[in-house]
Amino acid sequence: MPGNSAAQHKVTVWNGHVQLNFQVKGSGPALVYFHPAAGMRWDPFLDELAKSHTIYAPEFPGTTSGNPYDIHKVDDLGDAVLIYEEAIRSLGLKRPAAIGQSFGGMIALEIAAAYPEIFSSLTVLDPVGLWRDEAPVVNWVAAAPNELPGLLFRHPDSEAVQAALAMPADRETAIQATAQMIWNLGATGKFVWPIPDRGLGKRLHRITAPTLIIWGDLDAVISSSYAHFLGGKIAGSRVEIIDDCGHVPQVEKCAETLSIVDKFLNRQSEPV
């Protein structure tokens, strides 16, 4: 995994009760990245995007190392949406692009539905947040740790996936990292389970930003059949299915995912 040279920028929001940490890296137009349930971690996909964009990656309340209890100040998903909007406004970001993966994709969709003008474009990768009885979503929080790689990736033994899953060499640091990940899954899972649907489907029609939906065709967490289901609810959205890929395309098929995202972002930046 590449070294994280991101700057840390803290924003106090929610009437002074929540301190939201942003990891900031890169140069160019602003792009807000919403991380998955396990927490914020830099990967080659983000490092490549940081070459053409300034990435602002907020850490969900409670997932910041050393500040776990802010999660208790966020009562529901509506609170989380307001907290993120307040933080983006406090940073002075004017219609940044947005990308969200899995849990982060759900958060990005909720924010875009609540505030249709907030993002210049929206990209979501295998987002959760919807439920269809014919295609149940797997509860990743309840899965045993040794089951997670097989749930998240089609090819968990591949070099790219192994690099993403690698733990620190130092034993004590590795234990702390594992404990942090477990806490993060619990903190974010509070807003997803027991059934990962908080009415997002009835709000999606409010999204007006150009939207790109990317999905791994063999996602074992949330079926790729949700991709076109989601796309049908967002006017003008574009759906891309990545072959032989699981729940995390940005890791398992980084080059292909990056190519699709780059073309989409460049198209949105072209003058009309």
SULKA-V196714 format. One record per residue. N is the residue number from 1. RES is the residue in one small letter. OMEGA is omega as a letter, one per 30 degrees, with the letter a starting at -180 (NA if undefined). Layout:
<<N	RES	OMEGA> <N	RES	OMEGA>>
This chain:
<<1	m	a> <2	p	l> <3	g	a> <4	n	l> <5	s	a> <6	a	l> <7	a	l> <8	q	a> <9	h	a> <10	k	l> <11	v	l> <12	t	a> <13	v	l> <14	w	l> <15	n	l> <16	g	a> <17	h	a> <18	v	l> <19	q	a> <20	l	l> <21	n	l> <22	f	l> <23	q	a> <24	v	a> <25	k	l> <26	g	l> <27	s	a> <28	g	a> <29	p	a> <30	a	l> <31	l	l> <32	v	a> <33	y	a> <34	f	a> <35	h	l> <36	p	a> <37	a	a> <38	a	l> <39	g	a> <40	m	l> <41	r	l> <42	w	l> <43	d	a> <44	p	l> <45	f	a> <46	l	l> <47	d	l> <48	e	l> <49	l	a> <50	a	l> <51	k	a> <52	s	a> <53	h	l> <54	t	a> <55	i	l> <56	y	a> <57	a	l> <58	p	l> <59	e	a> <60	f	a> <61	p	a> <62	g	a> <63	t	l> <64	t	l> <65	s	l> <66	g	a> <67	n	a> <68	p	a> <69	y	l> <70	d	l> <71	i	a> <72	h	l> <73	k	l> <74	v	a> <75	d	a> <76	d	a> <77	l	l> <78	g	l> <79	d	a> <80	a	l> <81	v	l> <82	l	l> <83	i	l> <84	y	l> <85	e	l> <86	e	a> <87	a	l> <88	i	l> <89	r	a> <90	s	l> <91	l	l> <92	g	a> <93	l	a> <94	k	l> <95	r	l> <96	p	l> <97	a	l> <98	a	l> <99	i	l> <100	g	a> <101	q	l> <102	s	l> <103	f	l> <104	g	l> <105	g	l> <106	m	l> <107	i	a> <108	a	l> <109	l	l> <110	e	l> <111	i	a> <112	a	l> <113	a	a> <114	a	a> <115	y	a> <116	p	a> <117	e	a> <118	i	a> <119	f	l> <120	s	l> <121	s	a> <122	l	l> <123	t	l> <124	v	a> <125	l	l> <126	d	a> <127	p	l> <128	v	l> <129	g	l> <130	l	l> <131	w	l> <132	r	a> <133	d	a> <134	e	l> <135	a	a> <136	p	l> <137	v	a> <138	v	l> <139	n	a> <140	w	l> <141	v	a> <142	a	a> <143	a	l> <144	a	a> <145	p	a> <146	n	l> <147	e	a> <148	l	a> <149	p	l> <150	g	l> <151	l	a> <152	l	a> <153	f	l> <154	r	a> <155	h	a> <156	p	a> <157	d	a> <158	s	a> <159	e	a> <160	a	a> <161	v	l> <162	q	l> <163	a	a> <164	a	a> <165	l	a> <166	a	l> <167	m	l> <168	p	a> <169	a	l> <170	d	a> <171	r	a> <172	e	l> <173	t	l> <174	a	l> <175	i	l> <176	q	l> <177	a	l> <178	t	l> <179	a	l> <180	q	l> <181	m	l> <182	i	l> <183	w	a> <184	n	l> <185	l	l> <186	g	a> <187	a	a> <188	t	a> <189	g	l> <190	k	a> <191	f	a> <192	v	a> <193	w	g> <194	p	l> <195	i	a> <196	p	l> <197	d	l> <198	r	l> <199	g	a> <200	l	a> <201	g	a> <202	k	l> <203	r	a> <204	l	a> <205	h	a> <206	r	a> <207	i	a> <208	t	l> <209	a	l> <210	p	a> <211	t	l> <212	l	l> <213	i	l> <214	i	a> <215	w	l> <216	g	a> <217	d	a> <218	l	l> <219	d	a> <220	a	l> <221	v	l> <222	i	a> <223	s	l> <224	s	l> <225	s	l> <226	y	a> <227	a	a> <228	h	l> <229	f	l> <230	l	a> <231	g	l> <232	g	a> <233	k	l> <234	i	a> <235	a	l> <236	g	a> <237	s	a> <238	r	a> <239	v	l> <240	e	l> <241	i	a> <242	i	a> <243	d	l> <244	d	a> <245	c	l> <246	g	a> <247	h	a> <248	v	a> <249	p	a> <250	q	l> <251	v	a> <252	e	l> <253	k	a> <254	c	a> <255	a	a> <256	e	l> <257	t	a> <258	l	l> <259	s	l> <260	i	a> <261	v	l> <262	d	a> <263	k	l> <264	f	a> <265	l	l> <266	n	l> <267	r	a> <268	q	a> <269	s	l> <270	e	l> <271	p	a> <272	v	NA>>
